Amino acid sequence: MALTPNPLSRAHRQLCGALVAWVTCSMVFAQTSTSAGASSSGSSSAVIDYDAKIRQELQAAKNDAEFEFLGTLGRICLLPQSSDVDTSDNVPAYVADPSKAPARQTWFAPSAKVFDNFYFIGGKIHSAWALKTSAGIIVLDTIFTYNSPELIEGGLQKLGLNPKDIKYVVISHAHQDHIGGAEYLQKKYGAKVVMGDLDWKLVETYPHRYQTMAPKRDITATDGMNLQLGSDTIHIWLTPGHTPSTLSYTFTVKDHGKPVNVVYSGGTAFNFVNKTPDPGIQNFQVYIDSQKHIAQKAAESAATVVISNHSEFDNAVNKNRMLAGRGQGPHPYEMGQAWVQRYFSVMQHCARAAQLNLERIRDASAKGV
């Protein structure tokens, strides 16, 4: 298996350079006046050069990402951060009026057999996966209410699998793009739903927001829990940050009979209070600590594959296209242990850069600048 990506074109290198330049401008330069004011305050104590520290973190993220993780780099280092925590309790428009669901061409992607016993049953943007065991199927994430019947049920059937064999549905976190089909699969097939405690509480707290996507609480996941079905085991790890009890996993699949170790990253974007020092600084620390936690578990399991629930982060849809022409060549999902670690390093550096920006705002406010 290769430990480095394939050689890339000059155009790709220019693109990456442009990304870094834009990141530096958008996340660092915007605060130059604040930093300059702190530097000229005349204080005898050492002045922290936040611009330099942020640039260092962004450069480290860029170095780790290279051309393998540009989607992750762009989303959490380049683009504006996700909105703060949603506290509304409104019925989603596409639930209240199904005609308002997005057009099929915006979300449909074909299902795919990725490994001997592991299948992609997601869409263009949001992913769902199925692990086939000797005793049934474990589904990981369930996308939206409006497309889970076609993508999950229909996807399994196209792959020669029977949705009636679904025994467990594991939800990484309680956002509508991942929990959407859980209630449906639970009611129709009797599947047991697994989710973290605080995300279960989100569902229980906002009944209108989760209308038609509120499974009854079956199993509350804890850090280090082993979910075993037949001869396969999914190791569950709590990685809070994206949501209060986001779940990530490590498990083993087979490639032509050969064991391959996988790590599943359950939450990536900064969907928490992230624009004010209090509680943003602490929220970023929780996120950073979680990435260190799952990176350690990935290392302990010798994971050589990173899976996400968004194709922009693991490039799943494009990799699925590569499978058709693979033959006996390297598996497009396998990247080696070193690259798996670099994936989580990108996330840590991007989060630290954003955290440093909040520390600068806090310090400037304390000085009355």
C-alpha angles and dihedrals in degrees: 000000000000121000094195131051121254116275110276135211128263088249090060090051091050089049092053090049090051090050092054092047091051093046091053092049097044101042103028112027092052089072098044094110092053092050092046091052091053091048093053097046092104093233114158091216120093113276117224112232097220093174090059093045093049092047089051092054093046092049090050090052090049092048092051094045097048103159096319099076106027091133093058092041092050095045100050103022102034114025123067110277121264118266122273124266113311111234097171122115104204128138107252113253093238090054095047090046116018090197087072093064113116117270115270094243090062094060113018121111127163119257117247142196101236100174133003091276105013125083139188111227100163139100139254095284109012121050137211126181140197128211111200114211135177089262103041143296132309114203118205112207125342109220118215132341092244098054107027094089092057099035100038104027095031093040093054092048093051088053092052095256128127118232087210086073092065106120102165136026113196115197116201092202141343102260117128093244091062107028095043098105099034098095091046094052092044094052097040101041105019092242117169113239120220123197141145118273099245091048090051085054091053089058091047093047098051108042095165095049090051097042108151090004101070110106117191113259108268109155127011110209122225131191110280095014114153117217106199126188118170109319095336129088131194112203110213123210128187110233106171121187109081085056128356094268107017113171129220128181147206122204144143129254132179130247111192085334095310116122113244121187118224135193119201116205108211103193135016117161123078097254095163137081098301108150102069127057092235111083096351097079092053092043090056090049091054089051093048092048090051092053089051089050097052091041088057092049090048090052092047090052093044090236114192097175130064118203125187137181091237121061092214088070103043098021089231099159093053093043089052089058089053092056092073092063098036099101107166093333129112117304110254092224096052112091104156132253096282093057092047089057091048090056091062091041090059089055092049095049093047091050092047091052091054091045091052090054090056091047088054091051090048093050093046090051091050089054092048092243 
